[in-house]
């Protein structure tokens, strides 16, 4: 059975990194941080808020990038061996 994520336009399969528990926890934390940042005073928008939101997003991005790079390199190694 394949996981799917519903969108307004179509259903698409969930990427492999989204199945990782560490990515799921990082994503939940990022969502909580973004909700918290909305409560910060307006004058902090460009100082503190932007930095916090960017940092929390980069954790998920780095996990996804590391996951795809790992599997990409494995595929390349397998391709080179098969030649």
MARLUM-65492 format. One record per atom (N, C-alpha, C, O): y negated, z negated, x; residue number from 1; atom name. Coordinates in nm, 4 decimals, always signed. Example, Ala and Ser with C-alpha at 12.3 -4.5 7.8 and 13.67 -1.06 7.14 Angstrom:
2
{y=+0.5690 | z=-0.7800 | x=+1.3190 | n=1 | atom=N} $
{y=+0.4500 | z=-0.7800 | x=+1.2300 | n=1 | atom=CA} $
{y=+0.3300 | z=-0.7800 | x=+1.3200 | n=1 | atom=C} $
{y=+0.3319 | z=-0.8465 | x=+1.4236 | n=1 | atom=O} $
{y=+0.2250 | z=-0.7080 | x=+1.2850 | n=2 | atom=N} $
{y=+0.1060 | z=-0.7140 | x=+1.3670 | n=2 | atom=CA} $
{y=-0.0030 | z=-0.7870 | x=+1.2900 | n=2 | atom=C} $
{y=-0.1138 | z=-0.8039 | x=+1.3409 | n=2 | atom=O} $
% end
This chain:
83
{y=+0.1182 | z=+0.0000 | x=+0.0835 | n=1 | atom=N} $
{y=+0.0000 | z=+0.0000 | x=+0.0000 | n=1 | atom=CA} $
{y=-0.1245 | z=+0.0000 | x=+0.0879 | n=1 | atom=C} $
{y=-0.1368 | z=-0.0827 | x=+0.1782 | n=1 | atom=O} $
{y=-0.2144 | z=+0.0903 | x=+0.0625 | n=2 | atom=N} $
{y=-0.3327 | z=+0.1052 | x=+0.1454 | n=2 | atom=CA} $
{y=-0.4509 | z=+0.0318 | x=+0.0833 | n=2 | atom=C} $
{y=-0.4736 | z=+0.0390 | x=-0.0375 | n=2 | atom=O} $
{y=-0.5264 | z=-0.0394 | x=+0.1682 | n=3 | atom=N} $
{y=-0.6473 | z=-0.1067 | x=+0.1211 | n=3 | atom=CA} $
{y=-0.7540 | z=-0.0033 | x=+0.0917 | n=3 | atom=C} $
{y=-0.7678 | z=+0.0953 | x=+0.1641 | n=3 | atom=O} $
{y=-0.8287 | z=-0.0258 | x=-0.0138 | n=4 | atom=N} $
{y=-0.9411 | z=+0.0631 | x=-0.0426 | n=4 | atom=CA} $
{y=-1.0643 | z=-0.0202 | x=-0.0713 | n=4 | atom=C} $
{y=-1.0549 | z=-0.1332 | x=-0.1192 | n=4 | atom=O} $
{y=-1.1756 | z=+0.0346 | x=-0.0427 | n=5 | atom=N} $
{y=-1.3036 | z=-0.0299 | x=-0.0704 | n=5 | atom=CA} $
{y=-1.3759 | z=+0.0588 | x=-0.1708 | n=5 | atom=C} $
{y=-1.3969 | z=+0.1774 | x=-0.1452 | n=5 | atom=O} $
{y=-1.4138 | z=+0.0022 | x=-0.2845 | n=6 | atom=N} $
{y=-1.4785 | z=+0.0804 | x=-0.3895 | n=6 | atom=CA} $
{y=-1.6269 | z=+0.0969 | x=-0.3601 | n=6 | atom=C} $
{y=-1.6939 | z=+0.0039 | x=-0.3152 | n=6 | atom=O} $
{y=-1.6751 | z=+0.2142 | x=-0.3859 | n=7 | atom=N} $
{y=-1.8182 | z=+0.2395 | x=-0.3758 | n=7 | atom=CA} $
{y=-1.8627 | z=+0.3079 | x=-0.5044 | n=7 | atom=C} $
{y=-1.7813 | z=+0.3370 | x=-0.5920 | n=7 | atom=O} $
{y=-1.9904 | z=+0.3326 | x=-0.5144 | n=8 | atom=N} $
{y=-2.0430 | z=+0.3988 | x=-0.6333 | n=8 | atom=CA} $
{y=-1.9877 | z=+0.5401 | x=-0.6471 | n=8 | atom=C} $
{y=-1.9686 | z=+0.5888 | x=-0.7586 | n=8 | atom=O} $
{y=-1.9625 | z=+0.6051 | x=-0.5365 | n=9 | atom=N} $
{y=-1.9287 | z=+0.7463 | x=-0.5382 | n=9 | atom=CA} $
{y=-1.7799 | z=+0.7738 | x=-0.5271 | n=9 | atom=C} $
{y=-1.7288 | z=+0.8636 | x=-0.5940 | n=9 | atom=O} $
{y=-1.7093 | z=+0.6982 | x=-0.4438 | n=10 | atom=N} $
{y=-1.5677 | z=+0.7243 | x=-0.4238 | n=10 | atom=CA} $
{y=-1.5013 | z=+0.6042 | x=-0.3606 | n=10 | atom=C} $
{y=-1.5674 | z=+0.5116 | x=-0.3136 | n=10 | atom=O} $
{y=-1.3687 | z=+0.6076 | x=-0.3604 | n=11 | atom=N} $
{y=-1.2940 | z=+0.5046 | x=-0.2905 | n=11 | atom=CA} $
{y=-1.2616 | z=+0.5591 | x=-0.1522 | n=11 | atom=C} $
{y=-1.2248 | z=+0.6756 | x=-0.1372 | n=11 | atom=O} $
{y=-1.2757 | z=+0.4739 | x=-0.0517 | n=12 | atom=N} $
{y=-1.2415 | z=+0.5170 | x=+0.0830 | n=12 | atom=CA} $
{y=-1.1532 | z=+0.4115 | x=+0.1468 | n=12 | atom=C} $
{y=-1.1646 | z=+0.2932 | x=+0.1146 | n=12 | atom=O} $
{y=-1.0648 | z=+0.4533 | x=+0.2375 | n=13 | atom=N} $
{y=-0.9786 | z=+0.3547 | x=+0.3027 | n=13 | atom=CA} $
{y=-1.0599 | z=+0.2599 | x=+0.3901 | n=13 | atom=C} $
{y=-1.1620 | z=+0.2983 | x=+0.4472 | n=13 | atom=O} $
{y=-1.0142 | z=+0.1378 | x=+0.3997 | n=14 | atom=N} $
{y=-1.0804 | z=+0.0380 | x=+0.4832 | n=14 | atom=CA} $
{y=-1.0446 | z=+0.0660 | x=+0.6289 | n=14 | atom=C} $
{y=-0.9279 | z=+0.0885 | x=+0.6611 | n=14 | atom=O} $
{y=-1.1442 | z=+0.0648 | x=+0.7163 | n=15 | atom=N} $
{y=-1.1207 | z=+0.0883 | x=+0.8585 | n=15 | atom=CA} $
{y=-1.0360 | z=-0.0238 | x=+0.9164 | n=15 | atom=C} $
{y=-1.0340 | z=-0.1347 | x=+0.8628 | n=15 | atom=O} $
{y=-0.9666 | z=+0.0043 | x=+1.0245 | n=16 | atom=N} $
{y=-0.8761 | z=-0.0919 | x=+1.0848 | n=16 | atom=CA} $
{y=-0.9414 | z=-0.2224 | x=+1.1271 | n=16 | atom=C} $
{y=-0.8830 | z=-0.3293 | x=+1.1092 | n=16 | atom=O} $
{y=-1.0613 | z=-0.2150 | x=+1.1827 | n=17 | atom=N} $
{y=-1.1260 | z=-0.3374 | x=+1.2307 | n=17 | atom=CA} $
{y=-1.1619 | z=-0.4310 | x=+1.1168 | n=17 | atom=C} $
{y=-1.1733 | z=-0.5518 | x=+1.1380 | n=17 | atom=O} $
{y=-1.1800 | z=-0.3779 | x=+0.9957 | n=18 | atom=N} $
{y=-1.2151 | z=-0.4624 | x=+0.8822 | n=18 | atom=CA} $
{y=-1.0988 | z=-0.5510 | x=+0.8377 | n=18 | atom=C} $
{y=-1.1176 | z=-0.6445 | x=+0.7598 | n=18 | atom=O} $
{y=-0.9807 | z=-0.5217 | x=+0.8868 | n=19 | atom=N} $
{y=-0.8639 | z=-0.6048 | x=+0.8563 | n=19 | atom=CA} $
{y=-0.8533 | z=-0.7246 | x=+0.9506 | n=19 | atom=C} $
{y=-0.7794 | z=-0.8188 | x=+0.9221 | n=19 | atom=O} $
{y=-0.9251 | z=-0.7225 | x=+1.0609 | n=20 | atom=N} $
{y=-0.9197 | z=-0.8317 | x=+1.1581 | n=20 | atom=CA} $
{y=-0.9855 | z=-0.9568 | x=+1.0996 | n=20 | atom=C} $
{y=-1.0951 | z=-0.9501 | x=+1.0440 | n=20 | atom=O} $
{y=-0.9171 | z=-1.0711 | x=+1.1130 | n=21 | atom=N} $
{y=-0.9728 | z=-1.1960 | x=+1.0574 | n=21 | atom=CA} $
{y=-1.1025 | z=-1.2332 | x=+1.1268 | n=21 | atom=C} $
{y=-1.1925 | z=-1.2886 | x=+1.0636 | n=21 | atom=O} $
{y=-1.1138 | z=-1.2043 | x=+1.2540 | n=22 | atom=N} $
{y=-1.2355 | z=-1.2410 | x=+1.3276 | n=22 | atom=CA} $
{y=-1.3541 | z=-1.1584 | x=+1.2777 | n=22 | atom=C} $
{y=-1.4651 | z=-1.2104 | x=+1.2669 | n=22 | atom=O} $
{y=-1.3316 | z=-1.0293 | x=+1.2469 | n=23 | atom=N} $
{y=-1.4390 | z=-0.9466 | x=+1.1920 | n=23 | atom=CA} $
{y=-1.4766 | z=-0.9959 | x=+1.0531 | n=23 | atom=C} $
{y=-1.5949 | z=-1.0010 | x=+1.0195 | n=23 | atom=O} $
{y=-1.3774 | z=-1.0324 | x=+0.9715 | n=24 | atom=N} $
{y=-1.4045 | z=-1.0817 | x=+0.8363 | n=24 | atom=CA} $
{y=-1.4887 | z=-1.2089 | x=+0.8394 | n=24 | atom=C} $
{y=-1.5828 | z=-1.2232 | x=+0.7612 | n=24 | atom=O} $
{y=-1.4553 | z=-1.3011 | x=+0.9294 | n=25 | atom=N} $
{y=-1.5329 | z=-1.4255 | x=+0.9410 | n=25 | atom=CA} $
{y=-1.6750 | z=-1.3958 | x=+0.9914 | n=25 | atom=C} $
{y=-1.7719 | z=-1.4535 | x=+0.9422 | n=25 | atom=O} $
{y=-1.6863 | z=-1.3068 | x=+1.0884 | n=26 | atom=N} $
{y=-1.8188 | z=-1.2702 | x=+1.1411 | n=26 | atom=CA} $
{y=-1.9024 | z=-1.2033 | x=+1.0319 | n=26 | atom=C} $
{y=-2.0229 | z=-1.2266 | x=+1.0232 | n=26 | atom=O} $
{y=-1.8400 | z=-1.1217 | x=+0.9502 | n=27 | atom=N} $
{y=-1.9112 | z=-1.0523 | x=+0.8431 | n=27 | atom=CA} $
{y=-1.9593 | z=-1.1516 | x=+0.7373 | n=27 | atom=C} $
{y=-2.0720 | z=-1.1413 | x=+0.6890 | n=27 | atom=O} $
{y=-1.8734 | z=-1.2482 | x=+0.7013 | n=28 | atom=N} $
{y=-1.9149 | z=-1.3516 | x=+0.6053 | n=28 | atom=CA} $
{y=-2.0321 | z=-1.4325 | x=+0.6599 | n=28 | atom=C} $
{y=-2.1282 | z=-1.4603 | x=+0.5882 | n=28 | atom=O} $
{y=-2.0233 | z=-1.4700 | x=+0.7874 | n=29 | atom=N} $
{y=-2.1310 | z=-1.5456 | x=+0.8499 | n=29 | atom=CA} $
{y=-2.2603 | z=-1.4643 | x=+0.8519 | n=29 | atom=C} $
{y=-2.3682 | z=-1.5177 | x=+0.8262 | n=29 | atom=O} $
{y=-2.2490 | z=-1.3353 | x=+0.8827 | n=30 | atom=N} $
{y=-2.3665 | z=-1.2490 | x=+0.8832 | n=30 | atom=CA} $
{y=-2.4318 | z=-1.2458 | x=+0.7451 | n=30 | atom=C} $
{y=-2.5543 | z=-1.2519 | x=+0.7341 | n=30 | atom=O} $
{y=-2.3510 | z=-1.2364 | x=+0.6407 | n=31 | atom=N} $
{y=-2.4054 | z=-1.2345 | x=+0.5052 | n=31 | atom=CA} $
{y=-2.4758 | z=-1.3661 | x=+0.4721 | n=31 | atom=C} $
{y=-2.5818 | z=-1.3664 | x=+0.4097 | n=31 | atom=O} $
{y=-2.4168 | z=-1.4768 | x=+0.5139 | n=32 | atom=N} $
{y=-2.4801 | z=-1.6073 | x=+0.4908 | n=32 | atom=CA} $
{y=-2.6126 | z=-1.6178 | x=+0.5663 | n=32 | atom=C} $
{y=-2.7110 | z=-1.6696 | x=+0.5135 | n=32 | atom=O} $
{y=-2.6143 | z=-1.5689 | x=+0.6889 | n=33 | atom=N} $
{y=-2.7357 | z=-1.5730 | x=+0.7706 | n=33 | atom=CA} $
{y=-2.8453 | z=-1.4885 | x=+0.7064 | n=33 | atom=C} $
{y=-2.9613 | z=-1.5295 | x=+0.7025 | n=33 | atom=O} $
{y=-2.8092 | z=-1.3715 | x=+0.6564 | n=34 | atom=N} $
{y=-2.9090 | z=-1.2856 | x=+0.5917 | n=34 | atom=CA} $
{y=-2.9649 | z=-1.3519 | x=+0.4656 | n=34 | atom=C} $
{y=-3.0843 | z=-1.3421 | x=+0.4372 | n=34 | atom=O} $
{y=-2.8775 | z=-1.4196 | x=+0.3901 | n=35 | atom=N} $
{y=-2.9262 | z=-1.4920 | x=+0.2712 | n=35 | atom=CA} $
{y=-3.0210 | z=-1.6047 | x=+0.3129 | n=35 | atom=C} $
{y=-3.1247 | z=-1.6260 | x=+0.2500 | n=35 | atom=O} $
{y=-2.9846 | z=-1.6762 | x=+0.4189 | n=36 | atom=N} $
{y=-3.0700 | z=-1.7842 | x=+0.4684 | n=36 | atom=CA} $
{y=-3.2053 | z=-1.7302 | x=+0.5162 | n=36 | atom=C} $
{y=-3.3096 | z=-1.7898 | x=+0.4893 | n=36 | atom=O} $
{y=-3.2026 | z=-1.6189 | x=+0.5859 | n=37 | atom=N} $
{y=-3.3259 | z=-1.5625 | x=+0.6403 | n=37 | atom=CA} $
{y=-3.4253 | z=-1.5243 | x=+0.5314 | n=37 | atom=C} $
{y=-3.5462 | z=-1.5258 | x=+0.5544 | n=37 | atom=O} $
{y=-3.3757 | z=-1.4905 | x=+0.4143 | n=38 | atom=N} $
{y=-3.4656 | z=-1.4580 | x=+0.3031 | n=38 | atom=CA} $
{y=-3.5457 | z=-1.5792 | x=+0.2579 | n=38 | atom=C} $
{y=-3.6491 | z=-1.5644 | x=+0.1927 | n=38 | atom=O} $
{y=-3.4987 | z=-1.6995 | x=+0.2920 | n=39 | atom=N} $
{y=-3.5694 | z=-1.8217 | x=+0.2528 | n=39 | atom=CA} $
{y=-3.6750 | z=-1.8634 | x=+0.3551 | n=39 | atom=C} $
{y=-3.7542 | z=-1.9539 | x=+0.3287 | n=39 | atom=O} $
{y=-3.6767 | z=-1.7989 | x=+0.4702 | n=40 | atom=N} $
{y=-3.7746 | z=-1.8340 | x=+0.5740 | n=40 | atom=CA} $
{y=-3.9151 | z=-1.7942 | x=+0.5297 | n=40 | atom=C} $
{y=-3.9320 | z=-1.7025 | x=+0.4493 | n=40 | atom=O} $
{y=-4.0149 | z=-1.8631 | x=+0.5821 | n=41 | atom=N} $
{y=-4.1538 | z=-1.8292 | x=+0.5472 | n=41 | atom=CA} $
{y=-4.1885 | z=-1.6851 | x=+0.5868 | n=41 | atom=C} $
{y=-4.1329 | z=-1.6303 | x=+0.6820 | n=41 | atom=O} $
{y=-4.2787 | z=-1.6269 | x=+0.5139 | n=42 | atom=N} $
{y=-4.3190 | z=-1.4880 | x=+0.5355 | n=42 | atom=CA} $
{y=-4.3692 | z=-1.4625 | x=+0.6785 | n=42 | atom=C} $
{y=-4.3434 | z=-1.3567 | x=+0.7359 | n=42 | atom=O} $
{y=-4.4396 | z=-1.5585 | x=+0.7341 | n=43 | atom=N} $
{y=-4.4945 | z=-1.5380 | x=+0.8700 | n=43 | atom=CA} $
{y=-4.3864 | z=-1.5317 | x=+0.9781 | n=43 | atom=C} $
{y=-4.4142 | z=-1.4899 | x=+1.0905 | n=43 | atom=O} $
{y=-4.2649 | z=-1.5723 | x=+0.9460 | n=44 | atom=N} $
{y=-4.1548 | z=-1.5657 | x=+1.0429 | n=44 | atom=CA} $
{y=-4.0789 | z=-1.4339 | x=+1.0368 | n=44 | atom=C} $
{y=-3.9854 | z=-1.4124 | x=+1.1139 | n=44 | atom=O} $
{y=-4.1184 | z=-1.3457 | x=+0.9458 | n=45 | atom=N} $
{y=-4.0439 | z=-1.2218 | x=+0.9245 | n=45 | atom=CA} $
{y=-4.0241 | z=-1.1422 | x=+1.0532 | n=45 | atom=C} $
{y=-3.9131 | z=-1.0966 | x=+1.0805 | n=45 | atom=O} $
{y=-4.1282 | z=-1.1250 | x=+1.1315 | n=46 | atom=N} $
{y=-4.1174 | z=-1.0399 | x=+1.2497 | n=46 | atom=CA} $
{y=-4.0894 | z=-1.1173 | x=+1.3772 | n=46 | atom=C} $
{y=-4.0653 | z=-1.0567 | x=+1.4817 | n=46 | atom=O} $
{y=-4.0920 | z=-1.2475 | x=+1.3713 | n=47 | atom=N} $
{y=-4.0606 | z=-1.3270 | x=+1.4901 | n=47 | atom=CA} $
{y=-3.9149 | z=-1.3707 | x=+1.4863 | n=47 | atom=C} $
{y=-3.8312 | z=-1.3181 | x=+1.5597 | n=47 | atom=O} $
{y=-3.8863 | z=-1.4641 | x=+1.4029 | n=48 | atom=N} $
{y=-3.7543 | z=-1.5271 | x=+1.3997 | n=48 | atom=CA} $
{y=-3.6541 | z=-1.4504 | x=+1.3152 | n=48 | atom=C} $
{y=-3.5409 | z=-1.4280 | x=+1.3579 | n=48 | atom=O} $
{y=-3.6948 | z=-1.4101 | x=+1.1964 | n=49 | atom=N} $
{y=-3.6019 | z=-1.3498 | x=+1.1010 | n=49 | atom=CA} $
{y=-3.5377 | z=-1.2219 | x=+1.1548 | n=49 | atom=C} $
{y=-3.4157 | z=-1.2071 | x=+1.1488 | n=49 | atom=O} $
{y=-3.6170 | z=-1.1315 | x=+1.2060 | n=50 | atom=N} $
{y=-3.5630 | z=-1.0058 | x=+1.2564 | n=50 | atom=CA} $
{y=-3.4632 | z=-1.0279 | x=+1.3701 | n=50 | atom=C} $
{y=-3.3596 | z=-0.9617 | x=+1.3759 | n=50 | atom=O} $
{y=-3.4944 | z=-1.1199 | x=+1.4590 | n=51 | atom=N} $
{y=-3.4046 | z=-1.1484 | x=+1.5711 | n=51 | atom=CA} $
{y=-3.2725 | z=-1.2068 | x=+1.5238 | n=51 | atom=C} $
{y=-3.1662 | z=-1.1658 | x=+1.5704 | n=51 | atom=O} $
{y=-3.2785 | z=-1.3019 | x=+1.4319 | n=52 | atom=N} $
{y=-3.1569 | z=-1.3658 | x=+1.3810 | n=52 | atom=CA} $
{y=-3.0697 | z=-1.2647 | x=+1.3083 | n=52 | atom=C} $
{y=-2.9486 | z=-1.2598 | x=+1.3300 | n=52 | atom=O} $
{y=-3.1306 | z=-1.1844 | x=+1.2225 | n=53 | atom=N} $
{y=-3.0535 | z=-1.0846 | x=+1.1477 | n=53 | atom=CA} $
{y=-2.9909 | z=-0.9823 | x=+1.2414 | n=53 | atom=C} $
{y=-2.8755 | z=-0.9433 | x=+1.2235 | n=53 | atom=O} $
{y=-3.0664 | z=-0.9395 | x=+1.3403 | n=54 | atom=N} $
{y=-3.0137 | z=-0.8407 | x=+1.4351 | n=54 | atom=CA} $
{y=-2.8957 | z=-0.8985 | x=+1.5143 | n=54 | atom=C} $
{y=-2.7939 | z=-0.8316 | x=+1.5321 | n=54 | atom=O} $
{y=-2.9096 | z=-1.0205 | x=+1.5606 | n=55 | atom=N} $
{y=-2.8018 | z=-1.0845 | x=+1.6375 | n=55 | atom=CA} $
{y=-2.6756 | z=-1.1022 | x=+1.5537 | n=55 | atom=C} $
{y=-2.5650 | z=-1.0767 | x=+1.6015 | n=55 | atom=O} $
{y=-2.6917 | z=-1.1456 | x=+1.4292 | n=56 | atom=N} $
{y=-2.5745 | z=-1.1678 | x=+1.3450 | n=56 | atom=CA} $
{y=-2.5052 | z=-1.0359 | x=+1.3135 | n=56 | atom=C} $
{y=-2.3827 | z=-1.0324 | x=+1.3023 | n=56 | atom=O} $
{y=-2.5799 | z=-0.9287 | x=+1.2993 | n=57 | atom=N} $
{y=-2.5206 | z=-0.7975 | x=+1.2737 | n=57 | atom=CA} $
{y=-2.4488 | z=-0.7443 | x=+1.3966 | n=57 | atom=C} $
{y=-2.3462 | z=-0.6773 | x=+1.3848 | n=57 | atom=O} $
{y=-2.5019 | z=-0.7736 | x=+1.5136 | n=58 | atom=N} $
{y=-2.4428 | z=-0.7185 | x=+1.6357 | n=58 | atom=CA} $
{y=-2.3049 | z=-0.7773 | x=+1.6648 | n=58 | atom=C} $
{y=-2.2245 | z=-0.7132 | x=+1.7325 | n=58 | atom=O} $
{y=-2.2758 | z=-0.8977 | x=+1.6154 | n=59 | atom=N} $
{y=-2.1434 | z=-0.9562 | x=+1.6358 | n=59 | atom=CA} $
{y=-2.0382 | z=-0.8683 | x=+1.5683 | n=59 | atom=C} $
{y=-1.9378 | z=-0.8325 | x=+1.6298 | n=59 | atom=O} $
{y=-2.0616 | z=-0.8339 | x=+1.4421 | n=60 | atom=N} $
{y=-1.9684 | z=-0.7459 | x=+1.3691 | n=60 | atom=CA} $
{y=-1.9587 | z=-0.6095 | x=+1.4371 | n=60 | atom=C} $
{y=-1.8496 | z=-0.5541 | x=+1.4510 | n=60 | atom=O} $
{y=-2.0721 | z=-0.5562 | x=+1.4790 | n=61 | atom=N} $
{y=-2.0745 | z=-0.4259 | x=+1.5448 | n=61 | atom=CA} $
{y=-1.9944 | z=-0.4270 | x=+1.6745 | n=61 | atom=C} $
{y=-1.9204 | z=-0.3327 | x=+1.7028 | n=61 | atom=O} $
{y=-2.0087 | z=-0.5330 | x=+1.7532 | n=62 | atom=N} $
{y=-1.9368 | z=-0.5414 | x=+1.8799 | n=62 | atom=CA} $
{y=-1.7860 | z=-0.5537 | x=+1.8601 | n=62 | atom=C} $
{y=-1.7083 | z=-0.4965 | x=+1.9365 | n=62 | atom=O} $
{y=-1.7448 | z=-0.6279 | x=+1.7584 | n=63 | atom=N} $
{y=-1.6016 | z=-0.6394 | x=+1.7285 | n=63 | atom=CA} $
{y=-1.5469 | z=-0.5024 | x=+1.6888 | n=63 | atom=C} $
{y=-1.4413 | z=-0.4614 | x=+1.7369 | n=63 | atom=O} $
{y=-1.6174 | z=-0.4326 | x=+1.6024 | n=64 | atom=N} $
{y=-1.5741 | z=-0.3001 | x=+1.5581 | n=64 | atom=CA} $
{y=-1.5696 | z=-0.2022 | x=+1.6754 | n=64 | atom=C} $
{y=-1.4749 | z=-0.1245 | x=+1.6879 | n=64 | atom=O} $
{y=-1.6704 | z=-0.2057 | x=+1.7603 | n=65 | atom=N} $
{y=-1.6748 | z=-0.1159 | x=+1.8747 | n=65 | atom=CA} $
{y=-1.5609 | z=-0.1442 | x=+1.9714 | n=65 | atom=C} $
{y=-1.4970 | z=-0.0519 | x=+2.0219 | n=65 | atom=O} $
{y=-1.5355 | z=-0.2723 | x=+1.9972 | n=66 | atom=N} $
{y=-1.4249 | z=-0.3082 | x=+2.0861 | n=66 | atom=CA} $
{y=-1.2907 | z=-0.2664 | x=+2.0296 | n=66 | atom=C} $
{y=-1.2034 | z=-0.2212 | x=+2.1037 | n=66 | atom=O} $
{y=-1.2735 | z=-0.2808 | x=+1.9009 | n=67 | atom=N} $
{y=-1.1480 | z=-0.2420 | x=+1.8348 | n=67 | atom=CA} $
{y=-1.1262 | z=-0.0921 | x=+1.8474 | n=67 | atom=C} $
{y=-1.0179 | z=-0.0483 | x=+1.8862 | n=67 | atom=O} $
{y=-1.2276 | z=-0.0134 | x=+1.8152 | n=68 | atom=N} $
{y=-1.2104 | z=+0.1314 | x=+1.8202 | n=68 | atom=CA} $
{y=-1.1938 | z=+0.1807 | x=+1.9637 | n=68 | atom=C} $
{y=-1.1161 | z=+0.2731 | x=+1.9878 | n=68 | atom=O} $
{y=-1.2647 | z=+0.1216 | x=+2.0591 | n=69 | atom=N} $
{y=-1.2514 | z=+0.1627 | x=+2.1987 | n=69 | atom=CA} $
{y=-1.1110 | z=+0.1344 | x=+2.2497 | n=69 | atom=C} $
{y=-1.0540 | z=+0.2157 | x=+2.3223 | n=69 | atom=O} $
{y=-1.0550 | z=+0.0206 | x=+2.2126 | n=70 | atom=N} $
{y=-0.9206 | z=-0.0165 | x=+2.2559 | n=70 | atom=CA} $
{y=-0.8192 | z=+0.0855 | x=+2.2061 | n=70 | atom=C} $
{y=-0.7369 | z=+0.1333 | x=+2.2842 | n=70 | atom=O} $
{y=-0.8236 | z=+0.1193 | x=+2.0794 | n=71 | atom=N} $
{y=-0.7272 | z=+0.2130 | x=+2.0235 | n=71 | atom=CA} $
{y=-0.7543 | z=+0.3558 | x=+2.0677 | n=71 | atom=C} $
{y=-0.6607 | z=+0.4346 | x=+2.0812 | n=71 | atom=O} $
{y=-0.8801 | z=+0.3908 | x=+2.0905 | n=72 | atom=N} $
{y=-0.9121 | z=+0.5231 | x=+2.1416 | n=72 | atom=CA} $
{y=-0.8516 | z=+0.5405 | x=+2.2805 | n=72 | atom=C} $
{y=-0.7910 | z=+0.6439 | x=+2.3091 | n=72 | atom=O} $
{y=-0.8674 | z=+0.4401 | x=+2.3674 | n=73 | atom=N} $
{y=-0.8113 | z=+0.4484 | x=+2.5020 | n=73 | atom=CA} $
{y=-0.6592 | z=+0.4561 | x=+2.4987 | n=73 | atom=C} $
{y=-0.5998 | z=+0.5274 | x=+2.5796 | n=73 | atom=O} $
{y=-0.5955 | z=+0.3850 | x=+2.4079 | n=74 | atom=N} $
{y=-0.4504 | z=+0.3935 | x=+2.3935 | n=74 | atom=CA} $
{y=-0.4077 | z=+0.5338 | x=+2.3554 | n=74 | atom=C} $
{y=-0.3084 | z=+0.5847 | x=+2.4074 | n=74 | atom=O} $
{y=-0.4816 | z=+0.5975 | x=+2.2648 | n=75 | atom=N} $
{y=-0.4481 | z=+0.7331 | x=+2.2222 | n=75 | atom=CA} $
{y=-0.4654 | z=+0.8311 | x=+2.3379 | n=75 | atom=C} $
{y=-0.3837 | z=+0.9214 | x=+2.3558 | n=75 | atom=O} $
{y=-0.5714 | z=+0.8135 | x=+2.4161 | n=76 | atom=N} $
{y=-0.5957 | z=+0.9001 | x=+2.5306 | n=76 | atom=CA} $
{y=-0.4824 | z=+0.8848 | x=+2.6321 | n=76 | atom=C} $
{y=-0.4326 | z=+0.9846 | x=+2.6841 | n=76 | atom=O} $
{y=-0.4411 | z=+0.7617 | x=+2.6606 | n=77 | atom=N} $
{y=-0.3302 | z=+0.7383 | x=+2.7548 | n=77 | atom=CA} $
{y=-0.2035 | z=+0.8057 | x=+2.7055 | n=77 | atom=C} $
{y=-0.1326 | z=+0.8695 | x=+2.7833 | n=77 | atom=O} $
{y=-0.1743 | z=+0.7919 | x=+2.5763 | n=78 | atom=N} $
{y=-0.0550 | z=+0.8535 | x=+2.5192 | n=78 | atom=CA} $
{y=-0.0601 | z=+1.0045 | x=+2.5273 | n=78 | atom=C} $
{y=+0.0422 | z=+1.0693 | x=+2.5493 | n=78 | atom=O} $
{y=-0.1799 | z=+1.0616 | x=+2.5095 | n=79 | atom=N} $
{y=-0.1967 | z=+1.2053 | x=+2.5164 | n=79 | atom=CA} $
{y=-0.1724 | z=+1.2543 | x=+2.6587 | n=79 | atom=C} $
{y=-0.1053 | z=+1.3554 | x=+2.6787 | n=79 | atom=O} $
{y=-0.2264 | z=+1.1835 | x=+2.7574 | n=80 | atom=N} $
{y=-0.2109 | z=+1.2228 | x=+2.8973 | n=80 | atom=CA} $
{y=-0.0654 | z=+1.2118 | x=+2.9421 | n=80 | atom=C} $
{y=-0.0196 | z=+1.2944 | x=+3.0210 | n=80 | atom=O} $
{y=+0.0069 | z=+1.1137 | x=+2.8945 | n=81 | atom=N} $
{y=+0.1473 | z=+1.0954 | x=+2.9324 | n=81 | atom=CA} $
{y=+0.2316 | z=+1.2059 | x=+2.8715 | n=81 | atom=C} $
{y=+0.3257 | z=+1.2534 | x=+2.9352 | n=81 | atom=O} $
{y=+0.2005 | z=+1.2477 | x=+2.7506 | n=82 | atom=N} $
{y=+0.2793 | z=+1.3485 | x=+2.6804 | n=82 | atom=CA} $
{y=+0.2669 | z=+1.4863 | x=+2.7448 | n=82 | atom=C} $
{y=+0.3538 | z=+1.5712 | x=+2.7247 | n=82 | atom=O} $
{y=+0.1638 | z=+1.5097 | x=+2.8196 | n=83 | atom=N} $
{y=+0.1429 | z=+1.6415 | x=+2.8831 | n=83 | atom=CA} $
{y=+0.2405 | z=+1.6694 | x=+2.9886 | n=83 | atom=C} $
{y=+0.2357 | z=+1.7756 | x=+3.0506 | n=83 | atom=O} $
% end
